Every structure is written in C-alpha cells, then in structure tokens.
Amino acid sequence: MGRTQNFSKKAPEIERLHVNLAKIKKNGRKFEIVIDPDNAIRYKEGLIDDIKDVLIAERVFEDAQKGAFSPKSDLELAFPGKDELEVADIILMKGMLQLSAKYRESKREEKLRKVIELIHRNGVNPQNNLPHPVTRIQNAFEEAKVKIDDNKSAEDQVQAVIKQIQKILPINVSYKHVSIHISEKYAKKYYKNIHKYGRVLKEKWVSDGHYTCILEVPAGLYMDLIDELNSKTHGGAEIKLLDPKNHRFLE
C-alpha cells in the first residue's frame, strides 16, 4: 500500500501530523490505529473490504501521537490469536473514532456546501417557480444563523434547514412518493439509511426478513436515494415511483 508509513519504535514527528485515530481500551490498556478517516467510514459501511486501505500505518499503537507501538504481550493478552491487521479491524469496528479538528472542520464545510446544493436542487421560489440562486441561499443561511449538525448527514437535515430559512427566503419543495423493498440480506443494515431522505409514510417488516416502505422524498433527492441503495445493496433494493394520490405504481 503506497500510503502506508513504517514508523520506527519512537516517531516523534507523528506529533506534528493532523492525526485521525480509531481507539479502544481493553485490560486497562489503550490500543490505537492511525486511519484515513474517509476510508474508515467507507469500511464501516461495507463499501470497502480491505483494512489496509484504511490504515496509514499497518501497526497498532499504545500512543500514536508519540509513535509508541503496543507491546506484543499486550496485544496477545487483549486479542489472543489475532495478528495486527485483525486487531485493527476490531479497533475500527468496535472502538471509537477520534478525528482531527482539521478534518472535522473540512467535513463541516463540505456538509454545508452539500446542504446548500440540495436546497438549490429541491427548492423553488414560489413567485416564479425557479430555483433560488446559490448565493441567495447562502445569504439566507447567514441571516438565519443556520448551524450544521456534525452528527447528521446533509440529506438528513435538509428539511429542518429549509424550515429555518423559509422565514427569510420563500421556498416550495416538490416531493415524490416511492415504494421501497429491500431484500433480507441488506434490510437490517440499511433500512435506516432510507429515513434520512424523507418521511416514511408506511413501513412493514415481512416475516422472511424483507423490509418494505412508502417514502415521501424531495424530488431532488430521488436519484441520490436510488444511487445510495443500489451501491450498498448491490441490486438488493427495488424502488418504484407511486402516484401520491392513491399510491398506485407509476412505472
């Protein structure tokens, strides 16, 4: 892996890096791995499957900021029979992510841009039925003192933000009603992803583990919903447009 760094027993220079970590505590000892935060999230979501693509260094640390590796005796006691890559997987999946301030700020700015883009795509000015210019939406954000929630996706907070800025900027949003069916292989893992795209009007778990629902989704998020479910379920989700008046299939 071209990105991997092999730190010496002590690597003080790591202290000067903007380090992103996953960490766990076992038997009174700390275990840490240095990660690529974007790939770490993709790995946890099942979008990539090689832990090496997550790790900046293929080692487990007791203090990554100081470049101090975990002693093999501590690793064997806490994770018997596991090599360091297997331990890294456990730390990432069961431990806690500690992301740098620089990374968190960059993701916050990225999320802010995404929310503005989604509102630009979904909302129209009721006076002329045209989208509001991005700069006008940005000004409304500033005037309304909109705060982006770090713990929610951009999609999950669009509707709440629209309500905030509607006091300043008149916006109408068009919606689609869709029927969603997820196979039992992916249902439990991904059904909650649906909720961030809109309002679930009806849902049902079928006895064999399938999940079905009817979702009211902003029109501009419809293709995003399809793209996400298709990529995560590998074709295990079926999405159909409905007539919003009687919920009969349109396609």
N, C-alpha and C positions, 0 to 999 in steps of 0.2 A: 504494500500500500504506500503510494508515493508520499502521502501526507504524514505518515507516522514518524514520530521523533523518538529516538532512543536516548533517554536521559541517563546520565551517569548516576551513581549511588546518591550523590548530592548534586542538585542542579539549581543553584540559587537564581539563575537567570529566569526561571519559570515564574518567579515572583513579579517580574515586570510585564508578564503577559496578562491579557484580559481572559482569565481562565474560567471556563464553564465546566461544572462538575456534576457527577452523579455520586451520591454517597449513601452509605448505610452503616449502622453501628451494630456490632454483634460481639458478645462476650466482653463487653466493656471496651472494645477496640473500634476505631474508625477505619473504614475502607472506602477509598475514593478512586474514581476514574476520571480522566480528562477527556471531554467529549466535544464533538461537533454538535451544537445544540439542535440545528435543523434536522440533521440525520438522526439524532437521538429521538426526536419526536416522531419522525417517519418510522423508525424501528419499532417504537412502542405501539404505533398504529398498524403495524404489519405491512407497511409499504416497502420496506427493505428488510432483508433477512440475514445479512452478514454483519455481525457485531464489529468486524474490523473497519467497516465503513463509518462507524460511529466514533471510534477511538482515535484520539490524537496521539496517544502513546499506548501501546499494547501491554501495559503493565498496570498493576493495582498499587495504589499509594496509601500510606498511612497519613501523609500530609503532602498533597500535591503541590501546594504553594511553595513548599520548601524542597520539592523534588525528592522526598524521602519515600522509598518503596516500602510496602508492607512486608515484614519478615515472612519467609515461607512457613515457619512454625505457626504464626498467627493465621495464615490463610488455610493451612491444613486443619487447624483446630476449628475454625469457624465454617469452613466449606470443605469437609472431608471428601477426598477423591476428585475434587474439581481442579481443572487447570485454570490459568488466569483469564483466558477468554470466557470460560464458562462462569467464572466468578463475576466477570464484567457484565455478563448477561443478567445475572441475578441482581447485581447492584443497580443496573439500569431499570429493570422491570419492577423491582420491589423497593428500591431506595427512593431518595428524594433528589430532584434536580436543583442545583444551585447555579443560577445563570448570572453572568456578569451584568453590572449596571449598564455597560456599553451595549450589550446585546439586548437587554430589556428595553432600553430607550430606542434602539433601532427597530425592534419589533413593534413598539408602541406607535412609532411614526408610520411604519408600514401598515399597521392596522387602521390608523386614522385615514390614510390615503384610500384604503380599501373601502371603509365605510362611506367616505365621500363619493367614491366611484359608484358604489352600489346605489346610493341615493340618487345620483345623477342618472343612472340607468333605469331606476324604478319609478322615480317620482316625476310628475309633470306639473307645470304651472297651470292651474285650472282656468286662468284667464285666456290662455292661448293654446292650451293642450300641448305645449312643447317642454322639453327638459329644461331645467334651470341650468345656467352656466356653472361650471365648477367653482369659479371664483365667487359667485354669489352664494353658493352653498358654504364655501369656506368662511365667508364673512358672517353668515348666519351662525356657524359653529362658534365663532369667536364671540359674537354678541350674546348667544345663549349660554356661553361658558360650558360647552359640551365637554364632558370627561369620558375618555375611552377606558373601558374596563379591561384590564390586562388578562383577567381570568375568563373572558368570553371571546368567542370568535367574532369576526367582523359581521358575519351573517346573523349571528345570534343577537346582536344589539342594534341592528338597523332600524327596526320598527320603533324601539324605545327612543332612539335618537331623532327619528322623524317627528315623533310627538313633541320632543323638546323644541325643535326648530320651527314647527308649524306655527308657533306663536309669533314668529318673526317672518317666516317665508311660507306663503301658501303652497301646499303640496298635495296633490292627489296621487294615490298609488293604485295601479290596476293589479288584480290578482287572478291566478289560475287555480282551479281545483284539480287535484290529481289523485289517482288511486295508486298506492304503492304496495307491492308484495315482495317480501324478502324471504329467501329460502332458509330452512332451518340451520344450515351451515353457518350463515352470517348474521342471522336475525338478532341474537342476544348481544353480539359485539357491536353492531352498527345501527340498531334501530333508533338510538338516542341521537344519532347524527341528523336524523330527519327533523327533529324538533327545532333545531336552530334555524331552519329555513322558513318556518311559518307556523301557522296554528293548526294543530291536529284536531280535526272535527270529529273523527271517529277512529277507533283502533281496536284490533282484536288479535289475540294470540290463538292460532289454530292448534289443535291437540298434538299434531306431529311436529310442532316447533316453528312453523311458519308464522310470520308477522304480517299483518295487513293493516292499512290505514287509509284514510282520506285526509289529504293535507291541503290547506289553503296557503298558497305560496305567492309572494310578489312575482309578477310576470318576469321581471329582470333576473330573478334568481332561479328560474325554472331550469335553464341549461346547466347552471352550476350544480344544482341538485342532481341532475342526471349524470353529469361528469363525475361527481364525487362517488355516488353509489355504484356506478359502473366500474370505477377504478378500484374501489375497496371490495366489492363483492365479485368481481371478475365475471359479470354477467348473471349473478345470482339474485338480482333485483329486477322487478318488472314495474315500469312506471307508465301509466296511461292517463291522458287528459280526460276530464269529465266535464259534462255540461253543469255549470254551477247552479242551475235552477233545479235540476232533477237528478243529477249525478249519474246520468247515463254516459256511456263511453262515447267520446268524440272521435276516437281513432282506434 
